[in-house]
Amino acid sequence: MPEQAHQQQPQLIQTGDGSHSLYNPALDETYHSHHGALQESQYVFIRMGLDAWRAKQPHAESLSVLEIGFGTGLNALLALHWALQHKVKVHFTTLEPYPVSLETAKQLNYPQLTEGEKDFLRLHEAPWEEDVLLYDYFILHKKKQKLEEAALAEAAFDVVFFDAFAPNKQPELWEKALLEKTIRFMAPAALLTTYCAKGQLKRDLRDAGLQVETLPGAPGKKEMVRGSKA
Ligand SMILES: C[S@@+](CC[C@H](N)C(=O)[O-])C[C@H]1O[C@@H](n2cnc3c(N)ncnc32)[C@H](O)[C@@H]1O
């Protein structure tokens, strides 16, 4: 993706469930489904990601999440609330080479919709490149880095939120070699969840050794994909 696609701050938009998202005009791409940002994040990443992992490991007291694309911070906010609700300690590492400005983040209505007033700004204001203890149950580590350049610990993450821009807008993020790299970061029983359900993605994840499930998509979308190491 050309660097100039990120020179402008993205624009605020409203999605079908009343929650905001952002629109990048240079890419002609939104950060979430236009059918509903909040319901998509809640379904694809929390329900099909964190809840599914917990169903497999009901006694686990902690887990590590890797997110590709911090973006608006919506997934991080929902994961934080999930950690507090379930009393599971979440270590949340997120990659974002093009952070949105604090001014843009402050316009998003996620705090009002999720009773997350104080938490949302703390996610955005947290320093980069270090572990930040936001709660006993939630440690945030934001890395201002591209996935292509990230050198993370291998076999370290239990759940991967693969939330890059769509393959037709940012094909380099969905290249097989980069998927294989991401899979190396996954722990033995880890899950990878994404809103995308392209046939090529499923074939590449299978070739890279994951078991692949095609699941019903978030409201307004037909399907989504989850890959599993076990
Ligand atoms: C679909 S949006 C993510 C939405 C985000 N998870 C949220 O909850 O708002 C994709 C994100 O990936 C980021 N991104 C772009 N290039 C990237 C790269 N090479 N590596 C990692 N993230 C990248 C974008 O800046 C954008 O924030």
Ligand as a Chemical Component Dictionary entry (heavy atoms), coordinates in Angstrom:
data_LIG
# 
_chem_comp.id                   LIG 
_chem_comp.type                 NON-POLYMER 
_chem_comp.pdbx_formal_charge   0 
_chem_comp.three_letter_code    LIG 
# 
loop_
_chem_comp_atom.comp_id 
_chem_comp_atom.atom_id 
_chem_comp_atom.alt_atom_id 
_chem_comp_atom.type_symbol 
_chem_comp_atom.charge 
_chem_comp_atom.model_Cartn_x 
_chem_comp_atom.model_Cartn_y 
_chem_comp_atom.model_Cartn_z 
_chem_comp_atom.pdbx_ordinal 
LIG C1  C1  C 0  -9.477  -2.853 9.235  1  
LIG S1  S1  S 1  -8.492  -1.652 10.059 2  
LIG C2  C2  C 0  -8.364  -2.233 11.718 3  
LIG C3  C3  C 0  -9.521  -1.981 12.619 4  
LIG C4  C4  C 0  -9.146  -2.123 14.059 5  
LIG N1  N1  N 0  -8.819  -3.457 14.474 6  
LIG C5  C5  C 0  -10.229 -1.509 14.924 7  
LIG O1  O1  O 0  -10.685 -2.173 15.888 8  
LIG O2  O2  O -1 -10.582 -0.377 14.628 9  
LIG C6  C6  C 0  -6.863  -2.100 9.471  10 
LIG C7  C7  C 0  -5.731  -1.468 10.245 11 
LIG O3  O3  O 0  -4.485  -2.027 9.818  12 
LIG C8  C8  C 0  -3.529  -1.010 9.828  13 
LIG N2  N2  N 0  -2.405  -1.386 8.949  14 
LIG C9  C9  C 0  -2.109  -0.897 7.722  15 
LIG N3  N3  N 0  -0.998  -1.479 7.241  16 
LIG C10 C10 C 0  -0.579  -2.357 8.184  17 
LIG C11 C11 C 0  0.544   -3.238 8.263  18 
LIG N4  N4  N 0  1.415   -3.323 7.249  19 
LIG N5  N5  N 0  0.701   -3.980 9.375  20 
LIG C12 C12 C 0  -0.199  -3.883 10.398 21 
LIG N6  N6  N 0  -1.282  -3.065 10.377 22 
LIG C13 C13 C 0  -1.463  -2.308 9.273  23 
LIG C14 C14 C 0  -4.305  0.194  9.319  24 
LIG O4  O4  O 0  -3.637  1.410  9.607  25 
LIG C15 C15 C 0  -5.618  0.035  10.024 26 
LIG O5  O5  O 0  -5.614  0.692  11.263 27 
# 
loop_
_chem_comp_bond.comp_id 
_chem_comp_bond.atom_id_1 
_chem_comp_bond.atom_id_2 
_chem_comp_bond.value_order 
_chem_comp_bond.pdbx_ordinal 
LIG C1  S1  SING 1  
LIG S1  C2  SING 2  
LIG S1  C6  SING 3  
LIG C2  C3  SING 4  
LIG C3  C4  SING 5  
LIG C4  N1  SING 6  
LIG C4  C5  SING 7  
LIG C5  O1  DOUB 8  
LIG C5  O2  SING 9  
LIG C6  C7  SING 10 
LIG C7  O3  SING 11 
LIG C7  C15 SING 12 
LIG O3  C8  SING 13 
LIG C8  N2  SING 14 
LIG C8  C14 SING 15 
LIG N2  C9  SING 16 
LIG N2  C13 SING 17 
LIG C9  N3  DOUB 18 
LIG N3  C10 SING 19 
LIG C10 C11 SING 20 
LIG C10 C13 DOUB 21 
LIG C11 N4  SING 22 
LIG C11 N5  DOUB 23 
LIG N5  C12 SING 24 
LIG C12 N6  DOUB 25 
LIG N6  C13 SING 26 
LIG C14 O4  SING 27 
LIG C14 C15 SING 28 
LIG C15 O5  SING 29 
# 
